[in-house]
Amino acid sequence: MPRPTPRHYHRPQDPRALQGIGPIIEVTIALPEAVRAVRATNPNITITALIDTGASNTVISENVVRNLSLHPVGKTKCATADGERDCGHYVIDFTFTDSAIWFLNARVLDANLAGQPYEMLIGRDVLSLSLFIYDGVSGGIGLEVPGDAHPLNHAPWTSDATPQVKTTQTSDRKDIMNRKARRKAERAASRKQRRKG
């Protein structure tokens, strides 16, 4: 039986811009299905996002919160570049524009991103569900997401929503997890060898 293919997203970028600003992508944000049903409306907005490996959580700007009339499902103290502040928790659906990859019921935080060339930070909570490729030499970024739906359960708070990744094809997630485990073991062996040598 052939292995199902994971969903891919690739975007070429100018290597200088990639180094200067970072990996920028276009994202479409929508309300979760349950909220759309209650509001009887289906607003969505397309914004620019930065893939930020330094951010533990995915963050949206206060402007996005206002434009979609989002209501917080909780609050917490957050450590940001501007210091500690209260952050609202929100539940959204989003996709990398022009891809088949949807992150459903994703739990995100709000932040003041005024003056930045983006309105969203894609954090490690989302990146932990994918293979992220940063090609600084030829310029470009890529994401490979397994086809099996699985939760975005890394946020430090709870919600009634069941976050998951939805793609139009399925994949063998075990294979990706095995590759990650192999790489981790190889790195550990390499560190051990360097200490001995």
C-alpha positions as CSV (number, residue, x, y, z in Angstrom):
1,M,0.0,0.0,0.0
2,P,1.6,3.4,-1.0
3,R,2.2,5.9,1.7
4,P,-0.1,9.0,1.6
5,T,1.6,12.2,0.7
6,P,1.9,15.0,3.3
7,R,0.6,18.5,2.4
8,H,3.3,21.0,1.3
9,Y,3.5,24.7,1.3
10,H,6.4,26.5,-0.4
11,R,7.1,30.2,-1.0
12,P,10.1,31.6,-2.7
13,Q,11.6,34.7,-1.1
14,D,14.4,37.1,-1.8
15,P,17.3,35.8,0.3
16,R,18.2,39.3,1.5
17,A,14.6,39.9,2.7
18,L,14.5,36.4,4.3
19,Q,17.7,37.3,6.2
20,G,16.6,40.9,7.1
21,I,12.9,40.5,8.1
22,G,12.5,36.7,8.3
23,P,10.2,34.2,6.7
24,I,7.0,36.1,5.7
25,I,3.9,34.4,4.4
26,E,0.3,35.3,3.6
27,V,-2.3,33.9,6.0
28,T,-6.1,33.9,5.8
29,I,-7.9,34.0,9.2
30,A,-11.5,33.0,9.7
31,L,-13.8,32.4,12.7
32,P,-14.2,28.8,13.9
33,E,-17.2,27.0,12.6
34,A,-19.1,27.1,15.9
35,V,-18.7,30.9,16.1
36,R,-19.7,31.3,12.4
37,A,-22.9,29.3,13.1
38,V,-23.8,31.5,16.1
39,R,-23.1,34.8,14.4
40,A,-24.6,33.7,11.1
41,T,-21.7,35.3,9.3
42,N,-18.4,34.2,7.8
43,P,-15.9,37.0,7.9
44,N,-12.2,36.4,7.1
45,I,-9.2,38.5,6.5
46,T,-5.9,37.9,4.7
47,I,-2.8,39.3,6.5
48,T,0.9,39.0,6.5
49,A,2.5,36.7,9.1
50,L,6.1,36.1,10.2
51,I,7.2,32.5,11.0
52,D,8.9,33.1,14.4
53,T,10.8,30.2,15.9
54,G,11.5,32.4,18.9
55,A,7.8,32.6,19.7
56,S,6.4,29.8,21.8
57,N,2.8,30.6,20.9
58,T,1.1,31.9,17.8
59,V,0.1,35.5,18.1
60,I,-2.3,37.8,16.3
61,S,-2.3,41.6,16.4
62,E,-4.8,43.7,18.3
63,N,-5.9,45.0,14.9
64,V,-6.9,41.4,13.8
65,V,-8.9,41.0,17.0
66,R,-10.8,44.2,16.3
67,N,-11.4,43.5,12.6
68,L,-12.9,40.0,13.3
69,S,-14.7,41.2,16.5
70,L,-13.0,38.3,18.4
71,H,-13.9,37.8,22.0
72,P,-11.3,36.4,24.4
73,V,-11.8,33.0,25.9
74,G,-9.3,33.7,28.6
75,K,-6.4,35.9,29.7
76,T,-2.9,35.3,30.9
77,K,0.4,37.2,31.7
78,C,2.8,37.1,28.7
79,A,6.4,37.9,28.4
80,T,6.9,39.9,25.2
81,A,9.6,42.0,23.6
82,D,7.9,45.0,25.3
83,G,7.9,43.3,28.7
84,E,5.2,41.5,30.6
85,R,1.6,42.2,29.8
86,D,-1.9,40.7,29.9
87,C,-2.7,38.8,26.7
88,G,-6.1,37.6,25.6
89,H,-6.6,34.1,24.4
90,Y,-8.6,33.6,21.2
91,V,-9.7,30.7,19.0
92,I,-9.4,31.1,15.2
93,D,-9.1,29.0,12.0
94,F,-6.3,29.9,9.6
95,T,-4.7,28.8,6.5
96,F,-1.5,29.6,4.6
97,T,-3.2,31.4,1.7
98,D,-3.4,29.3,-1.5
99,S,-2.6,26.0,0.4
100,A,-4.7,23.1,1.4
101,I,-3.5,23.3,5.0
102,W,-6.0,24.6,7.6
103,F,-5.3,25.0,11.3
104,L,-8.7,24.6,12.9
105,N,-9.7,26.0,16.4
106,A,-6.1,27.2,16.8
107,R,-5.5,28.9,20.2
108,V,-3.7,32.2,19.8
109,L,-2.7,35.2,21.9
110,D,-3.0,38.9,21.1
111,A,-0.1,41.3,21.1
112,N,0.8,44.8,20.1
113,L,2.4,44.4,16.7
114,A,1.9,48.0,15.6
115,G,4.7,49.3,13.4
116,Q,5.6,45.7,12.2
117,P,5.3,44.6,8.6
118,Y,3.2,41.7,9.7
119,E,0.0,41.1,11.9
120,M,0.7,37.6,13.0
121,L,3.5,35.5,14.5
122,I,3.4,31.8,13.6
123,G,5.0,30.3,16.8
124,R,6.4,26.9,17.8
125,D,3.0,25.6,18.8
126,V,2.1,25.4,15.1
127,L,5.7,24.7,13.9
128,S,5.8,21.6,16.2
129,L,3.1,20.1,13.9
130,S,5.2,20.4,10.8
131,L,8.6,20.1,9.1
132,F,9.8,23.7,8.6
133,I,12.4,24.4,5.9
134,Y,14.3,27.7,5.8
135,D,16.4,27.9,2.6
136,G,18.6,30.9,3.0
137,V,20.8,30.1,0.1
138,S,18.3,30.1,-2.8
139,G,15.7,32.0,-0.8
140,G,12.5,30.3,0.2
141,I,10.6,28.6,3.0
142,G,8.6,25.4,3.1
143,L,6.3,23.6,5.4
144,E,5.3,19.9,5.3
145,V,2.3,19.0,7.5
146,P,1.2,15.4,8.1
147,G,-2.2,14.7,6.7
148,D,-3.6,13.2,10.0
149,A,-5.5,15.7,12.0
150,H,-4.0,16.2,15.4
151,P,-4.4,18.7,18.2
152,L,-2.6,22.0,18.7
153,N,-2.3,21.2,22.4
154,H,0.8,23.1,23.4
155,A,-0.9,26.3,24.6
156,P,-0.7,26.8,28.4
157,W,-4.5,27.2,28.7
158,T,-7.6,25.2,28.0
159,S,-10.6,25.8,25.7
160,D,-13.7,23.8,24.8
161,A,-12.5,23.9,21.2
162,T,-10.7,20.9,19.8
163,P,-7.8,22.4,17.7
164,Q,-6.6,20.3,14.8
165,V,-4.8,20.5,11.5
166,K,-6.9,19.7,8.5
167,T,-5.4,18.8,5.1
168,T,-6.9,17.4,2.0
169,Q,-4.7,14.3,2.0
170,T,-3.5,11.9,4.7
171,S,0.1,11.1,5.6
172,D,2.1,8.6,7.7
173,R,2.7,10.6,10.8
174,K,4.8,7.8,12.3
175,D,7.4,8.2,9.6
176,I,7.8,11.9,10.4
177,M,8.0,11.2,14.1
178,N,10.6,8.4,13.5
179,R,12.7,10.8,11.4
180,K,12.5,13.4,14.3
181,A,13.5,10.8,16.8
182,R,16.4,9.6,14.6
183,R,17.7,13.2,14.2
184,K,17.4,13.8,18.0
185,A,19.4,10.6,18.7
186,E,22.0,11.5,16.1
187,R,22.4,15.0,17.6
188,A,22.8,13.5,21.1
189,A,25.4,11.0,19.9
190,S,27.3,13.8,18.1
191,R,27.3,15.9,21.3
192,K,28.5,12.9,23.3
193,Q,31.3,12.3,20.8
194,R,32.4,15.9,20.9
195,R,32.6,15.8,24.7
196,K,34.8,12.7,24.5
197,G,37.0,14.1,21.8
